[in-house]
Amino acid sequence: MAVETPHEKKSVPDGLWIKCEGCQEIIYNKDLESNFMVCPKCNHYFRLNTGQRIKLLLNPGSFKEIDAQVQPKDPLNFKDTTSYTNRTRKHQKKTGFYDAVVTGYGKIGRNNVVIAVMNFNYMGGSMGSVVGEKITRAIENAVKKKYPMIIVSSSGGARMQEGIFSLMQMAKTSAAIALLDKEKIPYISILLDPTTGGVSASFAMLGDINIAEPAALIGFAGPRVIEQTIKQTLPPHFQKSEFLLEHGMIDMIVERKDLKDVLDRTLGLLKKGK
């Protein structure tokens, strides 16, 4: 006869629970996923990966990636703790993508769009030559097809390992956006936490409509660097999306669960207004 062992511990599978960075509470992963990766207890926004973001914004099955094979080079033979080549290979293996942005065609409701989604998991979403090239090509496709352009930004700024080549992407992408303006093609910029550095100083803040998620950090230099430079205490919530909305730097803050519907309605209004 089997001996009963009532105090024997049962193993709990990994990945069932996650600790919220906002309230420190333990959350059931399925509850988090069903709430669009927003903490149901404190409303803290978890970062989405590229696939989750595309799934959130676009109609199911409508996304078609373009320029997926564009890969970074190492023009400066840069090396810090490791070579730039090794660093890019590491992040390619980690994320499954060649660089920090994914571009393609898709649909939001009845609206055809060209979309670029930055990937913060790839070297902090830093902007190098590939990011600038792929965003520029995406914009050129939007101009060619007369589709609205949507760029979803999440970035620590320019990629230092490419030096001046990364800084040139600010001018390159901004010049491409001027083509959208010339052709009267709408450009909607979506700013996530964080959007900083050369990305915020170029295409991320040049939208016809700039939309941010709640409590997103948006700015050029970080608050700590600014305080050390000007030797003054900054206002509460400085560089958060709510602060930027109050000071006219963005047009609206939209909760994640409402973002697709807001984009659909906005694109419809822009289409009617030509």
Secondary structure in CASP SS format (residue, H / E / C, confidence):
PFRMAT SS
TARGET T0000
AUTHOR 0000-0000-0000
METHOD secondary structure of the structure
MODEL  1
M C 1.00
A C 1.00
V C 1.00
E C 1.00
T C 1.00
P C 1.00
H C 1.00
E C 1.00
K C 1.00
K C 1.00
S C 1.00
V C 1.00
P C 1.00
D C 1.00
G C 1.00
L C 1.00
W E 1.00
I E 1.00
K E 1.00
C C 1.00
E C 1.00
G C 1.00
C C 1.00
Q C 1.00
E C 1.00
I E 1.00
I E 1.00
Y E 1.00
N H 1.00
K H 1.00
D H 1.00
L H 1.00
E H 1.00
S H 1.00
N C 1.00
F C 1.00
M C 1.00
V E 1.00
C C 1.00
P C 1.00
K C 1.00
C C 1.00
N C 1.00
H C 1.00
Y E 1.00
F C 1.00
R C 1.00
L C 1.00
N C 1.00
T H 1.00
G H 1.00
Q H 1.00
R H 1.00
I H 1.00
K H 1.00
L H 1.00
L H 1.00
L C 1.00
N C 1.00
P C 1.00
G C 1.00
S C 1.00
F C 1.00
K E 1.00
E E 1.00
I E 1.00
D C 1.00
A C 1.00
Q C 1.00
V C 1.00
Q C 1.00
P C 1.00
K C 1.00
D C 1.00
P C 1.00
L C 1.00
N C 1.00
F C 1.00
K E 1.00
D C 1.00
T C 1.00
T C 1.00
S E 1.00
Y H 1.00
T H 1.00
N H 1.00
R H 1.00
T H 1.00
R H 1.00
K H 1.00
H H 1.00
Q H 1.00
K H 1.00
K H 1.00
T H 1.00
G C 1.00
F C 1.00
Y C 1.00
D C 1.00
A C 1.00
V E 1.00
V E 1.00
T E 1.00
G E 1.00
Y E 1.00
G E 1.00
K E 1.00
I E 1.00
G C 1.00
R C 1.00
N E 1.00
N E 1.00
V E 1.00
V E 1.00
I E 1.00
A E 1.00
V E 1.00
M E 1.00
N C 1.00
F C 1.00
N C 1.00
Y C 1.00
M H 1.00
G H 1.00
G H 1.00
S C 1.00
M E 1.00
G C 1.00
S H 1.00
V H 1.00
V H 1.00
G H 1.00
E H 1.00
K H 1.00
I H 1.00
T H 1.00
R H 1.00
A H 1.00
I H 1.00
E H 1.00
N H 1.00
A H 1.00
V H 1.00
K H 1.00
K H 1.00
K C 1.00
Y C 1.00
P C 1.00
M E 1.00
I E 1.00
I E 1.00
V E 1.00
S E 1.00
S E 1.00
S E 1.00
G C 1.00
G C 1.00
A E 1.00
R C 1.00
M H 1.00
Q H 1.00
E H 1.00
G C 1.00
I H 1.00
F H 1.00
S H 1.00
L H 1.00
M H 1.00
Q H 1.00
M H 1.00
A H 1.00
K H 1.00
T H 1.00
S H 1.00
A H 1.00
A H 1.00
I H 1.00
A H 1.00
L H 1.00
L H 1.00
D H 1.00
K H 1.00
E C 1.00
K C 1.00
I C 1.00
P C 1.00
Y E 1.00
I E 1.00
S E 1.00
I E 1.00
L E 1.00
L E 1.00
D E 1.00
P E 1.00
T E 1.00
T C 1.00
G H 1.00
G H 1.00
V H 1.00
S H 1.00
A C 1.00
S C 1.00
F H 1.00
A H 1.00
M H 1.00
L C 1.00
G C 1.00
D C 1.00
I E 1.00
N E 1.00
I E 1.00
A E 1.00
E C 1.00
P C 1.00
A C 1.00
A C 1.00
L E 1.00
I E 1.00
G C 1.00
F C 1.00
A C 1.00
G C 1.00
P H 1.00
R H 1.00
V H 1.00
I H 1.00
E H 1.00
Q H 1.00
T H 1.00
I H 1.00
K C 1.00
Q C 1.00
T C 1.00
L C 1.00
P C 1.00
P C 1.00
H C 1.00
F C 1.00
Q C 1.00
K E 1.00
S H 1.00
E H 1.00
F H 1.00
L H 1.00
L H 1.00
E H 1.00
H C 1.00
G C 1.00
M C 1.00
I C 1.00
D C 1.00
M E 1.00
I E 1.00
V C 1.00
E C 1.00
R H 1.00
K H 1.00
D H 1.00
L H 1.00
K H 1.00
D H 1.00
V H 1.00
L H 1.00
D H 1.00
R H 1.00
T H 1.00
L H 1.00
G H 1.00
L H 1.00
L H 1.00
K H 1.00
K H 1.00
G H 1.00
K C 1.00
END
